[in-house]
Amino acid sequence: MSAPTSGGANNRFARKYSSDGAKTPPDPRTPGQRDRDRVLYCPQFRRLAEVTQVVGSHETELFHNRLTHTLEVAQVARRLAERLIADDADLATRVDPDIVETAALAHDLGHPPFGHVAEEELDELVRDAHLPAGFEGNPQSFRIVTSLAHRSESHHGLDLTRAGLQALSKYPWPRSTSGYHHRKYGTFDDPDEEYFNWTRQGIPADALGVQTPEAMIMDWADDVAYALHDVDDFFRVGLIPLDRLARGEGADQEQSRFLDRTFTRWTKEGRPFDSAEYEATAETLFSEFPTEPWVEATTRGAMNNLIPSKINLYMTGLTKAPDGGLVEDPDMRREINLLKSFAWTYVIESPALAAQQRGQRELVRCLFNYYRDQVTSNPHALPSWARSYREDEARMDAHETAEAAYVRLACDIVASLSERQAFAIYSRITGRTSGTVLEAILR
């Protein structure tokens, strides 16, 4: 492996590792274009087609999966970056649409099978194994592009530019012991934290824990896509009652029930909010919803008009601040937060999903314990990329202890599975199906 290079702390397009050698013919792409292409062609990106967005990827083609969500985030993020540059040429030195698109394409690579329920279960399992950094999808995405993905024999990871990795960092800090920085963070312990610290070089000390403009664009685009497209999905199948939330008979009761559940959840999360401001925003937002049941509203095109119009509106939600950075429109932020809460209130917290999620937790726990044992006792049972990691003494020694390396690698394996793979392996190791030796689940 090539040795890390300083890359010039003030060069935002620097790469951590030395080049792969002279290109023949020379590569005409910009650094941002190379970053984008490296993410687009890695196998971890293709896996997202079989990873849950909110409900299982097997449910129906009507629902978004992580891949369709990611592609929509990338489209919104790129167009927003292009608009900002067109409106203010000074931003062109700080915002590269290809870098923004790179971050959007990579932002969900670390999501495990079954989505947030597996994320929570893996976090508990890893922390119970005495790794306080636990597990979360965002630092796992960073770990994939910097360590687990493979594109060159000379280094690990995709060797993205510093700018690309900064843009990927929605939460540019390590995990804290409590509060918001405990729930959301951007890097695990070493060796990932050492690489993460390299990405922050060149950023002023008072801005180290702040998103770069490109990260802010990606984050905003992620929220816009998540909020609008999930609402559209679940209204179309009758799970989110937009018609009952719109002004009309019974609307007050449904609105109060939704807001009460939302405010209760936000309070438990320790999230600051002004209930009066959100109630005022909700009154305006709900008045725009279709007043017809989902079949009529979908047939007559009400949702086909609402979703694009909201996307167009939210594309103006980031503007240049007096200090040269970007600032969110507060009214649009409140609308987006309310829209994001619909999926939580009516789908994720629904009794119909609770039994399914319990089974998924048991499956994830079983797979983690299985691979934690195999990592130490039978490396030949591991997928090839994990076996290479396990056999690389330098990589294993970079962790605090050997046990920490084993636990993190077992977590990596489970998090890397598609949902089809997870079910197939679980069925075999529990004896529910025998499968066949000729059927390769993992490679």
PADREN-817923 format. One record per residue: residue in three letters; x, y, z of N, C-alpha, C, O in turn. Coordinates in steps of 0.001 Angstrom, whole numbers, plus 500000, padded with zeros to 6 digits. Example, Ala and Ser with C-alpha at 12.3 -4.5 7.8 and 13.67 -1.06 7.14 Angstrom:
// residues 2
ala513190494310507800512300495500507800513200496700507800514236496681508465;ser512850497750507080513670498940507140512900500030507870513409501138508039;
This chain:
// residues 443
met500831498815500000500000500000500000500877501252500000501927501281500643;ser500443502283499277501205503519499247501060504264500561500055504122501258;ala502042505039500890502017505789502136501114507000501999501004507579500918;pro500457507391503110499649508598503057500525509807502728501704509851503081;thr499940510768502057500646511996501748499979513150502474498811513053502852;ser500701514230502673500121515382503361499011515997502532498016516480503074;gly499179515979501225498121516456500354497913517949500395497041518454499688;gly498679518689501195498505520132501284497237520479502019496142520343501472;ala497371520932503271496199521160504113495231522162503504494031522094503770;asn495724523088502693494856524106502113494373523743500709493685524536500066;asn494729522554500233494283522103498923493047521231499106493150520076499521;arg491895521778498798490670521022499069490483519854498110489676518963498376;phe491213519845497006491117518728496074492256517722496259492470516860495406;ala492985517832497369494037516866497667493424515506497977492289515411498444;arg494197514458497706493826513096498092494826512601499119495997512980499087;lys494374511767500017495227511349501124496402510503500653497501510594501200;tyr496164509676499629497210508764499181497838509250497883497241510012497123;ser499047508789497656499729509153496416498944508615495233498128507706495380;ser499192509174494074498414508813492894498664507362492508499617506728492960;asp497772506857491654497889505477491170498897505359490033498971504329489363;gly499663506409489823500608506390488711500078507200487547498896507542487519;ala500915507506486609500514508317485468499434507613484658499519506416484385;lys498438508365484289497346507812483497497712507842482020498216508847481518;thr497461506753481340497715506694479898496458506169479207496136504991479362;pro495739506996478454496026508410478236495685509241479472495045508726480389;pro496094510518479523495815511357480696494313511442480968493500511445480045;asp493971511511482230492567511571482638492076513014482495492594513899483176;pro491094513274481629490640514654481416489640515142482456489248516309482428;arg489220514275483372488190514656484333488727515586485405489918515579485716;thr487828516388485965488179517210487119488247516314488358487736515194488329;pro488869516785489445488891515974490681487487515606491155487257514483491603;gly486548516550491058485184516252491485484525515201490623483794514349491128;gln484775515252489322484213514242488427484782512863488711484064511865488638;arg486052512802489029486659511510489376486043510956490661485762509761490756;asp485835511828491646485188511393492888483814510803492601483484509716493075;arg483018511528491821481661511076491520481676509707490863480902508826491238;asp482555509526489884482593508261489154483053507113490039482584505985489884;arg483958507384490960484440506323491852483321505803492746483237504600492995;val482474506683493223481343506250494044480321505513493190479833504451493578;leu479999506068492040478958505504491189479249504064490790478319503271490638;tyr480518503709490618480869502381490121481301501407491217481700500285490908;cys481232501803492470481632500856493516480462499920493837479308500338493742;pro480731498667494213479645497709494462478763498103495637477590497733495681;gln479311498849496587478497499284497726477351500176497280476305500219497929;phe477540500890496175476461501727495649475352500859495061474174501124495305;arg475696499852494310474681498987493688473861498250494741472681497971494529;arg474477497938495863473782497226496945472552497985497439471612497364497935;leu472535499299497317471444500102497870470091499768497259469058500125497825;ala470076499087496111468809498685495499468052497696496368466837497560496229;glu468749497000497266468093496023498132468264496391499599468508495530500444;val468134497679499889468204498158501268466987499039501538466601499860500706;thr466395498854502703465189499575503102465404501080503137466440501567503588;gln464402501806502650464326503237502892463510503475504164464051503963505157;val462231503142504148461406503175505365460823501794505621460912501276506735;val460224501193504590459737499814504700460589498929503807461353499427502979;gly460462497623503971461343496671503313461408496830501807460419497166501156;ser462595496582501265462793496711499821461989495681499050461827495806497836;his461478494655499741460702493606499080459210493934499004458464493226498328;glu458757495000499689457324495225499858456596495438498539455678494688498208;thr456994496444497790456332496762496520457196497735495754457982498479496340;glu457050497729494452457819498661493624457354500099493810458003501025493325;leu456228500298494514455733501657494720456595502447495707456617503677495669;phe457305501740496589458081502421497618459506502674497156460079501895496394;his460064503775497630461472504043497384462339503056498155462009502672499277;asn463449502649497547464492501970498304465659502934498449465571504079498004;arg466743502494499060467867503410499286468507503885497982469046504990497925;leu468451503069496946469065503486495691468241504570495007468790505583494574;thr466929504368494905466107505398494257466138506688495063466182507779494493;his466115506568496377466240507764497221467560508474496952467588509695496801;thr468652507720496892469971508305496683470056509031495357470611510128495284;leu469513508434494305469552509072492991468775510388492995469182511353492349;glu467666510426493716466882511657493788467591512722494617467543513905494281;val468249512307495698469045513257496479470142513858495607470386515063495647;ala470800513012494819471885513485493956471378514493492937472050515486492654;gln470192514242492382469642515166491391469299516510492030469644517559491487;val468625516485493172468260517726493849469511518482494289469593519700494129;ala470474517766494837471689518406495334472468519078494205472936520207494348;arg472600518377493094473363518960491983472675520205491434473327521224491207;arg471369520131491220470656521292490686470706522471491664470811523623491242;leu470633522191492939470719523260493926472097523903493905472211525127493979;ala473138523097493807474497523630493729474660524500492480475252525578492535;glu474132524023491368474238524788490119473484526112490214473950527130489704;arg472325526101490864471559527335491010472297528339491879472345529526491556;leu472874527870492982473593528773493877474776529420493175475034530611493349;ile475492528636492383476636529178491645476172530195490609476800531238490426;ala475073529885489937474551530819488930474117532135489553474249533195488940;asp473594532064490783473126533270491462474265534085492061474141535299492221;asp475372533428492393476486534123493049477791533477492613478142532392493077;ala478502534144491725479730533570491164480795533350492228481665532497492055;asp480746534101493326481753533936494377481691532545494999482692532047495513;leu480512531916494953480371530580495535481048529509494687481260528389495151;ala481388529849493446481976528846492553483305528336493084483701527219492751;thr484009529112493899485281528662494460485076527750495657486023527103496105;arg483854527686496187483581526890497380482570525791497138482399524914497985;val481891525819495990480860524830495692481115524241494309481071524949493304;asp481379522955494271481584522212493027480417521238492883480273520343493717;pro479573521382491849478426520483491707478803519006491677478034518170492152;asp479967518665491129480381517257491110480720516757492509480442515606492843;ile481321517621493329481615517243494710480318517059495491480184516113496267;val479372517961495286478076517841495955477377516549495545476816515848496388;glu477410516234494252476779515003493775477496513774494315476854512774494639;thr478816513839494414479575512729495016479075512431496416478801511281496758;ala478957513482497229478506513295498606477092512737498659476784511895499503;ala476229513205497756474859512702497723474809511227497349474044510461497935;leu475618510830496377475653509423495971476200508524497076475816507358497176;ala477096509060497907477763508253498932477089508331500292477436507554501182;his476146509234500487475707509539501851475009508381502552475005508327503782;asp474418507454501802473702506333502435474393504985502223473791503944502485;leu475632504981501761476334503710501549476414502881502824476421501651502763;gly476473503535503965476651502827505222475381502320505864475435501709506932;his474237502557505243472998502080505848472951500561505823473170499952504776;pro472669499945506960472611498478507008471303497969506425470405498766506152;pro471171496654506227469883496105505799468816496433506836469102496475508033;phe467595496663506382466426496945507227466429498349507828465581498658508665;gly467357499194507422467281500594507791467547500890509250468453500321509858;his466740501798509813467039502352511137466956501316512250467670501433513247;val466102500304512106465988499306513169467290498515513290467715498202514402;ala467925498191512173469215497495512213470314498427512696471244497997513379;glu470210499690512345471177500678512812471177500733514342472236500744514970;glu470000500766514923469882500807516385470397499516517018471090499554518034;glu470059498379516420470481497097516985471993496934516910472606496485517879;leu472606497284515793474060497187515673474752498143516633475794497810517198;asp474187499312516819474777500260517773474807499667519175475810499770519881;glu473710499051519568473651498434520898474639497277521016475319497144522033;leu474721496453519995475616495292520030477082495720520085477870495140520833;val477445496721519305478840497161519282479213497852520591480316497655521101;arg478311498653521134478619499303522409478673498289523552479475498436524475;asp477827497269523494477890496198524506479217495451524440479646494849525424;ala479865495492523273481176494856523102482316495824523438483475495581523102;his481960496928524109482941497886524662483618498743523603484772499137523768;leu482906499034522513483350500038521556482395501221521680481301501191521116;pro482792502260522409481861503358522699481381504112521464480337504762521511;ala482124504039520360481673504725519143480456504056518534479749504672517738;gly480195502784518898478991502106518447478872502027516936479854501824516222;phe477645502192516471477378502124515031476340503159514654475373503389515381;glu476558503786513493475596504719512909475890504774511427477040504614511018;gly474871504998510615475043504896509180475989505912508578476683505601507610;asn476038507124509122476884508160508538478377507875508696479097507938507700;pro478877507566509886480286507182509973480601505900509221481739505704508794;gln479605505010509049479845503806508257480026504165506789480842503549506103;ser479285505143506297479491505607504922480906506145504753481569505863503755;phe481365506922505733482728507449505687483737506302505712484731506331504986;arg483485505308506534484387504165506643484451503386505325485517502906504939;ile483333503264504648483314502544503373484188503244502342485039502608501720;val483989504547502151484723505230501074486192505443501420487007505658500523;thr486548505388502705487948505600503081488695504316503389489926504319503416;ser487985503214503622488678502004504057488180500716503408488988499908502951;leu486866500511503359486342499200502978486185499011501478486376497904500975;ala485845500055500766485734499936499305487116499714498708488132500064499310;his487137499127497515488427498772496912488440499179495448487566498788494674;arg489444499969495075489584500328493671491038500299493209491299500451492015;ser491987500109494116493395500137493732494197499235494657493874499104495838;glu495224498625494133496113497804494950497046498660495796497716498152496694;ser497090499957495511498040500821496214497492501438497490498249501996498285;his496164501343497696495589501926498908494202501348499141493618500732498250;his493679501552500349492325501134500683491356502281500395491764503441500331;gly490105501962500225489095502973500011489102503517498596489816503017497726;leu488297504553498376488165505159497057489103506337496864489183506884495764;asp489819506740497917490763507860497845490094509087497240490580509661496265;leu488970509479497837488275510686497395489045511928497833489895511867498721;thr488741513035497207489383514293497585488935514720498975487913514271499495;arg489740515606499557489373516161500852488005516860500762487186516742501674;ala487764517579499673486484518273499503485322517286499449484269517530500037;gly485515516166498740484462515170498653484131514564500001482962514330500308;leu485149514308500811484933513731502134484342514750503094483535514397503955;gln484739516019502953484121517067503765482640517203503426481809517375504317;ala482313517125502141480916517245501722480079516073502212478881516224502450;leu480698514910502363480002513729502870479699513840504359478802513162504860;ser480438514687505070480345514783506534479181515678506950479360516872507192;lys477988515090507030476829515826507527476995516174509003476479517188509474;tyr477715515328509721477908515504511163479403515486511438479936514450511835;pro480092516601511239481566516601511272482155516629512672482806517594513072;trp481914515551513410482468515410514748482423513931515145481607513182514609;pro483271513502516063483174512129516597482030512034517595481417513044517940;arg481743510826518057480613510624518949480885511184520339481969511004520893;ser479883511868520896479949512351522276479240511362523192478637510395522729;thr479317511608524473478719510685525441477228510920525630476533510059526170;ser476723512078525194475305512373525368474884513451524370475714514036523674;gly473575513699524318473066514772523486473015514423522006473157513264521615;tyr472807515457521192472662515271519754473904514649519138473796513821518233;his475087515036519615476337514499519066476552513040519462477455512385518942;his475739512534520369475779511106520693474933510317519692475269509184519346;arg473834510920519228472941510234518286473440510339516852473315509392516075;lys474010511499516501474458511730515138475918512181515152476282513121515858;tyr476742511502514365478174511805514352478773511303513052478110510605512285;gly480033511658512803480581511424511480481724510453511369482138510124510257;thr482260509974512497483387509051512413483419508135513627483001508515514721;phe483918506930513420484182506013514523485562506331515102486157507359514776;asp486064505447515960487404505604516528488454505321515456488122505027514308;asp489726505414515850490816505059514944490629503620514440490161502767515194;pro490982503338513196491737504185512271490902505203511491491461506036510777;asp489569505146511617488724506062510849488904507513511300488897508427510475;glu489063507721512596489172509085513103490433509771512597490429510980512364;glu491506509018512424492741509608511899492511510127510485492963511220510146;tyr491814509353509659491501509778508300490541510974508342490697511929507581;phe489551510914509233488588512000509374489299513304509730488973514354509175;asn490266513251510647491000514455511029491769515031509837491921516248509724;trp492251514161508953492929514650507756491964515453506882492359516454506283;thr490712515025506807489757515749505962489473517142506493489093518024505722;arg489645517363507777489316518676508366490490519649508297490347520812508673;gln491623519201507833492769520095507709492428521232506755491760521023505743;gly492890522435507083492617523602506261491353524333506648491113525441506169;ile490527523736507514489318524392507994489661525170509260490318524609510138;pro489257526421509400489549527185510618489065526464511868488053525763511838;ala489784526638512954489486525910514193488049526119514659487429525190515178;asp487512527322514483486149527591514953485080527027514022483889527140514310;ala485495526418512905484530525856511954484703524350511778484076523759510899;leu485542523719512601485812522290512434484558521440512621484413520405511969;gly483664521854513489482436521098513726481250521622512947480103521387513326;val481516522338511850480458522943511038480493522347509637481569522103509090;gln479342522116509067479277521604507701479910522590506723479770523803506878;thr480599522072505729481033522910504625479797523261503781478772522588503891;pro479879524308502936478718524631502079478257523440501239477055523247501052;glu479189522647500736478803521496499925478095520436500764477158519799500285;ala478524520240501998477842519303502891476446519807503235475507519018503338;met476309521107503410475010521686503737474024521503502589472846521226502813;ile474510521660501361473650521445500187473196519992500126472016519714499911;met474133519067500314473777517646500285472773517318501388471813516586501146;asp472977517840502576472099517565503706470686518101503452469695517429503739;trp470612519293502924469309519884502602468595519050501532467401518776501649;ala469322518655500506468732517840499441468245516502499982467198516011499561;asp468987515910500903468592514648501523467265514813502250466375513972502122;asp467131515890503008465892516128503744464724516390502805463615515917503053;val464958517144501719463890517434500766463392516138500130462186515896500075;ala464312515311499654463918514065498997463227513120499975462204512519499646;tyr463782512992501162463206512100502175461799512553502545460875511742502601;ala461641513843502796460361514364503257459273514205502208458189513702502505;leu459553514625500996458504514665499975458211513316499357457046512961499177;his459240512557499027458993511311498308458431510223499223457658509380498769;asp458805510228500500458200509254501406456733509590501681455896508693501775;val456426510879501809455029511265501979454217510832500761453114510304500900;asp454757511055499589454076510647498361453858509129498334452763508659498028;asp454913508371498656454808506903498680453658506438499559452800505667499127;phe453653506917500795452752506349501797451346506934501737450403506327502244;phe451196508104501125449844508584500851449213507746499753448030507413499825;arg449998507403498734449470506643497593448986505250497999448105504689497348;val449548504693499058449087503373499500448178503470500723447855502461501349;gly447774504682501052446764504856502089447262504857503515446460504704504436;leu448557505025503736449085504971505101449193506344505763449072506449506984;ile449415507384504986449489508740505540448226509490505133447979509661503939;pro447407509948506108446083510526505806446152512025505505445648512839506279;leu446772512387504388446868513810504059445485514448503935445290515604504309;asp444535513691503411443189514250503244442547514561504587441776515515504685;arg442844513780505630442281514046506952443021515175507661442487515789508585;leu444244515444507230445002516546507821444678517877507159444895518934507751;ala444160517835505934443780519062505246442564519684505927441843519014506667;arg442349520961505670441197521632506268439912520950505822439733520657504640;gly439038520705506755437792520027506435437279519317507666437804519512508762;glu436278518510507501435649517822508615436632516842509270437221515995508599;gly436793516971510565437675516084511312439139516452511244439973515778511848;ala439472517516510516440880517869510347441512518300511666442656517942511951;asp440782519060512469441370519562513722441840518421514613442923518486515194;gln441032517383514719441386516251515574442616515516515044443510515168515815;glu442665515278513726443818514579513154445080515428513232446165514909513495;gln444943516720513005446095517612513103446654517625514519447868517551514710;ser445777517719515505446229517743516899446913516442517278447931516447517969;arg446353515324516826446947514027517132448345513918516521449279513455517176;phe448484514347515263449790514295514610450803515207515309451925514783515586;leu450424516435515591451361517369516213451735516921517621452892517059518017;asp450788516389518384451091515911519734452122514791519689453068514783520477;arg451942513852518775452892512728518668454255513214518198455288512734518665;thr454253514162517277455522514705516780456259515447517865457455515229518058;phe455564516332518590456221517116519641456701516224520778457745516490521374;thr455954515176521084456380514238522134457668513535521737458581513396522551;arg457742513091520485458953512420520017460144513376520025461224513006520483;trp459964514587519529461051515557519493461527515910520904462719516123521127;thr460600515970521843460982516276523230461836515155523812462835515414524483;lys461440513910523556462223512769524038463621512759523429464579512326524069;glu463733513232522203465033513266521528465896514441521994467064514542521621;gly465314515334522816466066516499523257466215517546522178467165518329522185;arg465279517559521256465364518447520107464676519775520413463509519774520804;pro465356520901520248464717522193520529463727522568519424464023522389518243;phe462571523080519794461586523537518819460600524467519518460396524384520729;asp460004525340518743458980526257519228457632525733518754457323525810517565;ser456832525205519664455577524563519265454632525549518583453914525171517657;ala454621526800519024453727527787518411454118528038516957453257528138516083;glu455410528139516707455864528353515328455509527155514448455092527327513303;tyr455671525959514973455360524766514189453851524616513964453426524137512912;glu453056525017514931451607524955514745451161525917513647450272525597512858;ala451783527097513601451458528058512547451900527533511177451178527671510189;thr453091526931511130453573526357509868452672525216509421452371525081508235;ala452243524395510376451387523258510044450060523715509459449554523091508526;glu449488524788509985448206525269509470448312525630507990447424525316507197;thr449419526298507629449619526663506218449904525431505364449349525270504277;leu450780524562505877451173523373505113449990522450504869449781521988503747;phe449214522179505915448106521241505784447039521749504814446337520953504192;ser446917523060504684445908523611503776446228523330502316445359523459501453;glu447485522941502029447894522641500659447669521183500287447804520820499118;phe447334520352501247447176518922500979445871518650500237444927519432500338;pro445811517552499494444552517181498821443483516840499845443768516215500867;thr442260517248499571441155516970500492440412515692500121439445515314500782;glu440867515030499062440227513788498618441001512596499155442200512708499413;pro440343511462499329441068510235499695442143509909498668442136510438497556;trp443055509044499048444261508840498253443994508382496828444714508789495916;val442983507549496605442721507057495246442335508205494328442886508351493237;glu441365509036494783440925510152493949442026511177493761442217511697492662;ala442754511471494837443805512487494752444912512049493807445452512857493050;thr445244510773493856446296510267492977445816510238491533446551510618490622;thr444569509782491324444021509692489972443921511066489326444214511225488141;arg443512512044490099443297513388489547444572514232489524444550515375489068;gly445674513679490009446947514354489859447293515367490929448239516135490756;ala446551515395492042446844516385493086448261516217493613448981517200493790;met448662514980493863450012514744494376451064515008493303452172515448493608;asn450714514739492056451653514998490968451971516482490843453024516855490327;asn451068517318491310451312518762491310451989519217492599452877520068492571;leu451568518647493726452093519095495011453582518812495157454341519697495551;ile454009517597494846455402517217495077456372518050494234457320518599494796;pro456182518173492905457106519009492132457116520467492568458167521108492581;ser455931520999492929455892522403493331456659522621494626457309523652494798;lys456588521657495536457334521775496787458835521631496544459632522333497167;ile459222520736495652460643520614495337461167521918494758462242522383495135;asn460411522506493846460827523779493263460940524861494326461860525677494290;leu460017524870495260460080525855496341461315525639497211462044526584497513;tyr461545524384497611462654524105498526464012524254497851465035524347498528;met464028524276496522465280524546495822465767525965496080466924526283495805;thr464900526814496601465301528180496956465549528317498454465712529427498959;gly465577527199499160465650527246500622467019527520501196467139527810502386;leu468066527435500374469415527794500816469845529055500078469717529143498857;thr470345530012500809470846531246500214472171531611500860472518531107501928;lys472900532486500203474198532915500715474010533826501926473216534766501892;ala474747533539502987474694534328504208475682535497504124476584535480503286;pro475524536505504976476446537641504960477908537248505169478810537918504667;asp478143536162505909479522535746506160480097534913505015481227534434505112;gly479345534734503943479823533978502791479401532523502784479565531833501777;gly478853532042503911478367530668503969476948530567503424476507531430502665;leu476241529523503809474864529320503382473950529319504594474365528956505694;val472721529720504392471747529747505482470429529175504989470039529389503841;glu469741528441505868468454527850505540467318528841505763467381529683506660;asp466287528733504944465057529483505174464321528819506344463991527636506256;pro464055529549507439463470528902508628462061528367508406461696527334508967;asp461266529060507590459900528574507332459934527254506558459185526326506862;met460811527184505557460924525937504794461488524821505661461073523670505525;arg462416525136506540462962524115507434461864523519508302461825522304508496;arg460976524349508824459892523821509649458951522937508829458503521894509304;glu458655523355507602457807522510506745458457521156506499457805520119506612;ile459728521168506166460429519909505885460438519014507113460231517806506997;asn460674519589508291460683518780509511459317518140509766459237516993510207;leu458250518881509487456915518309509659456664517198508637456117516149508977;leu457058517428507410456879516401506385457667515135506721457173514025506518;lys458880515295507229459676514127507629458999513362508764459150512145508876;ser458265514067509590457624513416510734456467512524510338456083511643511108;phe455896512726509153454776511879508730455168510415508668454442509558509171;ala456311510116508055456731508718507938456953508107509312456598506951509542;trp457537508873510227457752508361511581456421508097512289456233507045512899;thr455509509054512203454264508976512963453326507905512438452741507152513217;tyr453179507832511126452161506958510547452695505628510026451911504712509778;val454012505501509855454557504268509284455545503610510235455325502481510673;ile456638504309510560457701503701511359457209503312512741457617502281513274;glu456330504128513333455818503836514678454506503066514656453872502901515698;ser454092502596513499452807501906513409452907500494513977453957499861513864;pro451824499985514592451833498609515117452114497567514039452703496524514323;ala451690497846512793451893496870511714453369496621511449453752495531511023;leu454198497627511698455623497487511435456377496942512647457492496438512509;ala455773497043513835456482496686515075456899495216515092458038494907515442;ala455993494302514718456329492878514745457416492563513729458317491770514004;gln457333493186512549458346492978511523459710493458512016460723492796511793;gln459730494601512681460984495148513174461588494282514276462810494169514375;arg460753493678515092461286492790516125462006491601515494463090491217515933;gly461400491030514470462054489930513770463357490365513118464333489615513116;gln463376491565512566464591492073511940465699492278512965466866492011512678;arg465346492746514147466343492913515216466963491566515589468179491460515750;glu466128490550515723466641489222516076467556488689514976468579488066515263;leu467193488932513730468012488495512611469372489196512640470407488548512486;val469372490494512833470632491260512874471509490796514036472724490664513886;arg470901490551515180471663490105516351472289488740516089473442488499516448;cys471529487855515468472038486519515152473218486598514184474234485933514384;leu473083487404513145474161487535512159475403488162512768476520487733512477;phe475222489174513614476375489813514249477128488812515124478354488727515052;asn476409488062515941477066487096516821477749485991516006478823485512516372;tyr477121485599514910477719484577514049479041485081513469480056484389513546;tyr479031486269512895480253486769512264481306487199513287482502487164512997;arg480877487592514449481866487897515484482643486632515857483843486687516127;asp481956485511515867482628484239516137483498483812514957484620483345515149;gln482982483972513733483727483533512555484986484369512318485992483852511833;val484932485646512656486093486513512473487294485998513253488429486090512784;thr487050485460514430488155484964515263488465483497515027489626483097515123;ser487459482681514719487686481235514687487731480637513288488342479586513091;asn487101481280512316487006480669510993486968481749509908485920481955509297;pro488077482438509654488091483521508660487660483083507270487239483919506471;his487754481788506959487363481320505630485858481456505388485404481387504246;ala485083481648506462483638481825506313483266483263505989482093483565505770;leu484244484145505956483981485562505726483928485859504226484512485126503428;pro483232486929503840483323487366502445484758487754502121485530488083503022;ser485118487719500861486519487877500474487114489202500935488260489237501382;trp486358490289500834486906491586501251487173491619502755488152492216503201;ala486299490975503537486494490944504991487654490024505361488382490293506317;arg487827488948504612488960488056504864490282488781504585491252488612505323;ser490316489576503536491520490357503237491813491347504360492967491537504744;tyr490779491966504875490940492898505998491481492145507208492413492603507868;arg490894490995507492491277490200508669492728489738508587493401489632509613;glu493216489464507383494568488944507207495625490041507078496818489747507003;asp495194491293507052496115492426506931496501492907508327495728493610508977;glu497687492535508786498090492847510157498119494349510414497737494800511494;ala498566495119509440498642496564509629497258497167509857497096498055510694;arg496283496694509129494930497226509286494331496816510628493683497618511300;met494551495575511006494026495119512294494717495838513455494075496181514448;asp496018496064513326496766496726514399496415498194514545496699498798515579;ala495803498774513527495431500190513607494280500428514570494058501559515003;his493537499366514914492483499481515914493097499481517309494240499064517495;glu492339499944518269492861500080519632493300498742520199494346498657520843;thr492510497687519967492847496334520414492437495346519334491689495683518416;ala492936494123519457492542493083518507491043492812518601490377492617517584;glu490514492801519828489092492555520002488254493659519363487202493386518786;ala488715494899519464488001496007518830487977495823517321486971496112516674;ala489077495344516760489132495103515312488153494001514915487474494119513895;tyr488071492926515713487158491828515408485698492298515454484905491979514568;val485362493052516486483983493524516638483606494457515494482524494342514918;arg484511495387515167484200496338514100484048495612512769483177495964511973;leu484874494612512518484794493886511257483506493072511180482880493013510122;ala483104492448512274481831491717512278480669492656511981479749492302511245;cys480715493847512553479683494851512286479720495279510819478677495431510184;asp480923495471510288481061495837508870480377494818507968479687495182507016;ile480575493531508277480017492478507425478492492534507433477863492506506375;val477897492612508626476437492650508711475895493897508016474898493832507296;ala476556495026508235476091496282507637476227496277506123475542497037505438;ser477099495434505594477344495409504143476346494557503375476339494574502144;leu475503493813504083474614492860503424473420493562502780472932494570503290;ser472965493030501678471650493406501175470616492650502004470964491718502729;glu469374493035501904468351492342502684468135490905502206467846490017503008;arg468272490684500918468167489317500395469282488452500964469033487321501381;gln470510488967500986471629488216501551471416487944503037471680486838503511;ala470942488943503770470744488779505210469751487663505505469991486831506380;phe468635487642504778467643486582504984468223485212504618467995484235505330;ala468963485138503524469502483859503074470514483300504072470477482110504386;ile471409484137504572472420483665505533471756483286506845472097482265507441;tyr470819484092507297470119483795508549469398482449508455469420481661509400;ser468764482193507319468040480931507150468987479741507212468622478685507729;arg470190479900506695471156478797506706471724478547508099471778477405508556;ile472144479607508768472826479391510054471850478985511150472263478437512173;thr470541479251510947469550478797511922468946477454511536468119476918512274;gly469349476895510384468850475600509952467471475630509340466867474576509143;arg466953476809509033465603476895508467465577476458507010464583475913506531;thr466672476702506315466851476157504971468306475734504845469187476326505467;ser468550474728504055469919474245503911470652474924502776471879475020502795;gly469906475400501779470556475978500616471383474944499881471155473743500027;thr472333475398499098473218474507498356474600475104498301474748476325498246;val475611474265498315476987474756498269477284475431496932478258476174496812;leu476458475178495943476685475777494624476112477197494538476355477915493568;glu475350477589495562474745478915495581475627479834496424475739479664497638;ala476248480805495765477137481737496467476319482927496965475797483711496173;ile476214483050498307475517484194498893476458485381498992476092486511498671;leu477679485107499442478690486147499603479903485828498776480216484663498529;arg480589486872498347481797486689497565482927487498498188484048487485497680;
